[in-house]
Amino acid sequence: MRLVFLLFIIMPIVEMVLLIQVGSVIGAWYTVGLVLLTAVIGVNLLKRQGLSTLLRAQQKAQQGALPVSEIGEGLLLAVAGALLLTPGFVTDAIGFALLTPGLRSQLAKLVEARMIVSGTQFSHSTYSSQSRSDRFDDAIDAEYEEVHERRDQLK
């Protein structure tokens, strides 16, 4: 938690210093243009990879398997999008790194392992080893009717 707090304090300072240094070398308007260009390119890449991840998740769900890695990748893509829309070169570099499929899948595996260790375990075998009809054999079919009686009628 302290690390996140320090990042919220240190990152804007680092970004401002870097933007000022780049602006002094190539000019302020070119720096602004470069920041906007990286945001536009990043959002376009994010859209493509996000749709690809969503399609993979839907395919796994249709096959009866939990899309655990796709959920982790989707979370990392959301972080990448936030970083790419934040003005600055350091956040853009981290955001573009998260758009790299190999790195993102490895980080998603770490997130999944962390979730299993912390007690939020997804059961691949239980969910995917049963057919769709087997999972619903224990369902109970029932009917009910709501009865609203007044208290004075009960006395």
C-alpha positions in Angstrom: 0.0 0.0 0.0 2.9 2.3 0.8 4.3 1.6 -2.6 1.2 2.7 -4.4 1.1 5.9 -2.3 4.7 6.6 -3.2 4.0 6.0 -6.9 1.2 8.5 -6.8 3.6 11.1 -5.5 6.7 10.2 -7.4 5.3 9.4 -10.8 3.8 12.9 -11.6 7.1 14.5 -10.5 9.1 12.2 -12.8 6.7 12.8 -15.6 6.8 16.6 -15.3 10.6 16.6 -15.2 10.8 14.4 -18.2 8.3 16.4 -20.2 10.1 19.6 -19.4 13.5 18.1 -20.5 12.0 16.7 -23.7 10.2 20.0 -24.3 13.4 22.0 -23.9 15.1 19.7 -26.5 12.4 19.4 -29.2 10.1 22.2 -28.3 6.9 22.4 -26.3 4.4 21.9 -29.2 6.3 18.9 -30.5 6.3 17.4 -27.0 2.5 17.9 -26.7 2.1 16.3 -30.2 4.2 13.4 -29.2 2.2 12.8 -26.1 -1.1 13.0 -28.1 0.4 10.6 -30.8 1.3 8.0 -28.2 -2.2 8.2 -26.7 -3.9 7.8 -30.1 -1.7 4.8 -31.1 -2.0 3.2 -27.7 -5.8 3.5 -27.7 -6.0 1.9 -31.1 -3.8 -1.0 -30.1 -5.8 -1.3 -26.9 -9.1 -1.6 -28.7 -7.8 -4.4 -31.0 -6.2 -6.4 -28.2 -9.2 -5.8 -25.9 -11.6 -7.2 -28.5 -9.3 -10.2 -29.2 -9.2 -10.9 -25.4 -12.9 -10.6 -25.2 -13.4 -13.1 -28.1 -11.1 -15.6 -26.5 -13.0 -15.2 -23.2 -16.3 -15.8 -24.9 -15.0 -18.9 -26.7 -13.7 -20.4 -23.4 -17.0 -19.7 -21.7 -18.9 -21.3 -24.5 -16.7 -24.4 -24.1 -17.6 -24.5 -20.4 -14.2 -23.4 -19.1 -13.6 -20.3 -17.0 -11.7 -17.6 -18.9 -9.3 -16.9 -15.9 -6.3 -15.9 -18.0 -8.5 -13.7 -20.2 -9.9 -12.0 -17.1 -6.3 -11.3 -15.9 -5.3 -10.0 -19.3 -8.4 -7.8 -19.4 -7.5 -6.3 -16.1 -4.0 -5.6 -17.3 -5.4 -4.1 -20.5 -7.5 -1.7 -18.4 -4.4 -0.6 -16.5 -2.6 -0.2 -19.8 -5.4 2.0 -21.1 -5.3 4.2 -18.1 -1.5 4.6 -18.3 -1.7 5.4 -22.0 -4.3 8.1 -21.5 -2.2 9.7 -18.7 0.1 12.3 -20.2 3.7 11.4 -19.9 6.4 9.2 -21.4 7.1 6.9 -18.4 3.4 6.0 -18.1 3.2 5.5 -21.9 6.2 3.2 -21.8 4.6 1.1 -19.1 1.3 1.1 -21.0 2.9 0.0 -24.2 4.8 -2.7 -22.3 1.5 -4.0 -21.0 0.2 -4.2 -24.6 2.9 -6.7 -25.5 1.0 -10.0 -25.6 3.8 -12.2 -24.2 4.6 -9.9 -21.2 0.9 -9.4 -20.6 0.2 -13.2 -20.5 3.0 -13.8 -18.1 1.8 -11.0 -15.8 -1.7 -12.4 -16.1 -0.4 -15.8 -14.9 1.2 -14.0 -11.9 -2.1 -12.3 -11.1 -3.8 -15.7 -11.3 -1.3 -17.3 -9.0 -1.6 -14.4 -6.6 -5.4 -14.9 -6.6 -5.1 -18.6 -5.9 -2.6 -18.0 -3.0 -4.8 -15.3 -1.5 -7.8 -17.7 -1.3 -9.8 -16.6 -4.3 -9.3 -19.8 -6.3 -10.9 -20.5 -9.6 -11.6 -24.2 -10.1 -10.8 -25.1 -13.7 -11.4 -28.9 -13.2 -14.7 -28.7 -11.5 -16.3 -26.3 -13.9 -14.9 -27.6 -17.1 -15.1 -31.4 -16.4 -18.8 -31.4 -16.1 -21.1 -30.9 -19.1 -23.5 -28.1 -19.1 -26.5 -30.4 -18.3 -24.6 -32.2 -15.4 -24.1 -28.9 -13.6 -27.8 -28.2 -13.5 -29.0 -31.7 -12.4 -29.3 -30.6 -8.8 -31.7 -27.7 -9.6 -35.0 -27.7 -7.7 -38.1 -26.6 -9.6 -40.6 -24.9 -7.4 -43.5 -22.5 -7.4 -44.3 -20.0 -4.8 -47.0 -17.4 -4.1 -46.5 -14.2 -2.0 -49.2 -13.8 0.6 -49.7 -10.4 2.1 -51.9 -10.6 5.2 -52.8 -7.7 7.4 -51.9 -8.1 11.1 -55.4 -7.4 12.3 -56.8 -10.3 10.2 -54.4 -12.7 12.0 -55.8 -11.9 15.5 
